[in-house]
Each structure stands twice: as structure tokens, then as C-alpha cells.
């Protein structure tokens, strides 16, 4: 759900993942 939205944006998704893989993933999976 949330990942799809970020994927559409592209920029946000890459920025969050690249900035902090673990932190981003944990926040999204929250």
C-alpha cells in the first residue's frame, strides 16, 4: 500500500531507502 504510493513518486521512495534503508523500512513496515 504505502510502498506503491512511494513507488509512484519514485523520488521519495529512492530518497528514503537510500537515506536510511533500515530506518525507512522499519518506519514503513510500522
Secondary structure, DSSP 8 states (H G I E B T S, - for coil): -HHHHHHHH-HHHHHHHHH-HHHHHHHHH-
